[in-house]
Amino acid sequence: MGTLIKQLPYGKLLWLKPVNSKSLQVSTNAPITKVEITKDFNRDIKSFTIGDDYTIHVGDSITIPCDDCNKKTYEISTILRVEESKFILLTHLKNKTSLYLIPTLGKLELTTAASKLDPKTKDELTHYCQNTYLINAYLVKETNYIDLLYRFSSHETYRLLEECLTGHPRLVKVIDGFKNKEYVIFRFNIPIDYLEDVKLFKKGKYSQMSNQLKRNIIKFHRLDSKSRLYQVLYKREELRKLLEEELNAKITESMELDSIPDPINEYLEV
């Protein structure tokens, strides 16, 4: 992926480098002169200013030239500061459908061509390229479908990913040219064995989901007993106490340890 370099006053530079399909790294040798923070409990970054007058806000759209397509547009929803002069700009945070329900589809089977790739790339492919090309997974209203939203690329690995996805036995349809032709949607039918789990998921009843799905989630995401998602699934006391401290609130043993899915984040308007 290409890096966009902007010339700033006094000979300073700004580098905007894509990390993956939904994040940009911003770094500079100019001073960060202002960081605006939200006033709520989360204290998220709303914007930051580099030098005298170059400001990046949540809500901005940044277009980057790239090697594997004409351009990539990143609509910024979250700003994270990782170092004094380095930030990560995110278009999406991983949603709950991606965490809890992609594992209902099982690991992605590789084509003959994909199976010849290096071990790291093959592993990423079998996990639906969730760290590279996948944006998020979304439920489809009033159906048993799940949509996987990808940022299109002309890179060979993406081409092989599409071959693997189109060979998936539960694929329903492919929606090309979504959102200014930068994205592609792959729609799948959720296996009937997990439809009750989907109902529980929508209600935020994660600990009540089937043991089969819990095992699949743990295996798919390579969770250990210390991981937050594992502790949500099994309502571990360690996480309950930690949340009580974080939220300064009483959490009873009957309560779930993750919030109910927000439809805004879990459904995609196509």
Residue pairs with C-beta under 8 A, 6 or more apart in sequence:
1 17
1 18
1 64
1 66
1 67
1 68
1 72
2 18
2 64
2 65
2 66
2 67
3 15
3 16
3 17
3 18
3 64
4 15
4 16
4 17
4 62
4 64
4 65
5 13
5 14
5 15
5 16
6 13
6 14
6 16
6 54
7 13
8 14
8 28
8 30
8 50
8 51
8 54
9 51
9 52
10 30
10 51
12 28
12 29
12 30
12 51
13 28
13 29
13 30
14 26
14 27
14 28
14 30
14 50
14 54
15 25
15 26
15 27
15 28
16 24
16 25
16 26
16 62
16 64
17 24
17 25
17 26
17 27
18 24
18 25
18 64
18 66
18 72
18 74
19 25
19 88
20 131
20 132
20 133
21 132
21 133
21 134
21 135
21 150
21 151
22 74
22 90
22 91
22 92
22 135
22 151
23 74
23 88
23 89
23 90
23 91
24 62
24 64
24 74
24 76
24 88
24 89
25 86
25 87
25 88
25 89
26 56
26 86
26 87
26 88
26 89
27 83
27 85
27 86
27 87
28 50
28 51
28 85
29 85
30 50
30 51
30 54
30 85
31 50
31 51
31 85
32 48
32 49
32 50
32 84
32 85
33 49
33 50
33 51
33 52
34 47
34 48
34 49
34 55
35 45
35 47
35 48
35 49
35 81
36 45
36 46
36 47
36 48
37 43
37 44
37 45
37 46
38 44
38 45
38 46
44 58
44 78
44 79
45 58
45 79
45 80
45 81
45 87
46 57
46 58
46 79
47 55
47 56
47 57
47 58
47 79
48 55
48 56
48 79
48 81
48 87
49 55
50 56
56 62
56 76
56 79
56 87
56 89
57 76
58 76
58 77
58 78
58 79
59 75
59 76
59 77
60 75
60 76
61 73
61 74
61 75
61 76
62 73
62 74
62 76
62 89
63 71
63 72
63 73
63 74
64 71
64 72
64 73
64 74
65 71
66 72
67 155
68 153
68 154
68 155
68 158
69 152
69 153
69 154
69 182
72 151
72 182
73 180
73 182
74 89
74 91
75 91
76 89
76 90
76 91
77 90
77 91
77 92
77 93
78 89
78 90
78 93
79 87
79 88
79 89
79 90
80 87
80 88
80 89
80 90
81 87
82 88
91 135
92 135
92 136
93 265
94 136
95 136
95 137
95 138
95 261
95 265
95 266
96 201
96 258
96 261
96 265
96 266
97 136
97 137
97 138
97 139
97 146
97 201
97 261
97 266
98 130
98 134
98 136
98 137
99 217
99 221
99 229
100 201
100 206
100 209
100 213
100 217
101 137
101 139
101 146
101 190
101 194
101 198
101 201
102 128
102 130
102 137
102 146
102 148
102 220
103 213
103 216
103 217
103 219
103 220
103 221
104 146
104 190
104 191
104 194
104 197
104 198
104 213
104 216
105 128
105 146
105 168
105 170
105 188
105 190
105 191
106 216
107 126
107 127
107 220
108 125
108 126
108 127
108 128
108 164
108 165
108 168
109 126
109 164
109 167
109 168
110 122
110 125
110 126
110 164
111 160
111 163
111 164
111 167
113 160
113 163
114 122
114 125
114 160
114 161
114 163
114 164
115 122
117 125
117 157
117 160
121 157
124 130
124 131
124 132
125 157
125 160
125 161
125 164
127 220
128 134
128 148
128 165
129 150
129 157
129 158
129 161
132 157
133 150
133 151
133 153
133 158
133 161
134 148
134 149
134 150
135 149
135 150
135 151
135 183
136 149
137 146
137 147
137 148
137 149
138 146
138 147
138 149
138 266
138 267
138 268
139 145
139 146
139 147
139 198
139 202
139 266
139 267
140 146
140 147
140 187
140 267
140 268
141 267
144 189
144 190
144 192
144 195
144 198
145 172
145 187
145 188
145 189
145 190
146 187
146 188
146 190
147 175
147 185
147 186
147 187
147 188
147 268
147 270
148 165
148 185
148 186
148 187
148 188
149 178
149 183
149 184
149 185
149 268
150 158
150 161
150 183
150 184
150 185
150 186
151 182
151 183
152 158
152 181
152 182
152 183
152 184
162 184
165 171
165 174
165 186
166 174
166 186
168 186
168 188
170 188
170 189
170 190
170 191
171 186
171 187
171 188
172 187
172 188
172 189
173 187
174 184
174 185
174 186
174 187
175 184
175 185
175 187
175 270
176 184
177 184
178 184
178 185
178 270
185 268
185 270
190 198
193 210
193 212
194 210
194 213
196 210
197 209
197 210
197 213
200 206
200 208
200 209
201 209
201 261
202 261
203 260
204 256
204 258
204 259
204 260
204 261
205 256
206 232
206 233
206 256
206 257
206 258
207 232
207 233
207 234
207 235
207 256
207 257
209 233
214 233
214 234
217 223
217 229
217 233
218 230
218 233
221 227
221 229
223 229
223 230
224 230
225 231
225 236
228 239
230 236
231 238
231 239
231 257
232 239
232 256
232 257
232 258
235 253
235 256
235 257
236 257
239 257
240 251
240 253
240 255
240 257
243 251
243 257
244 250
244 251
251 257
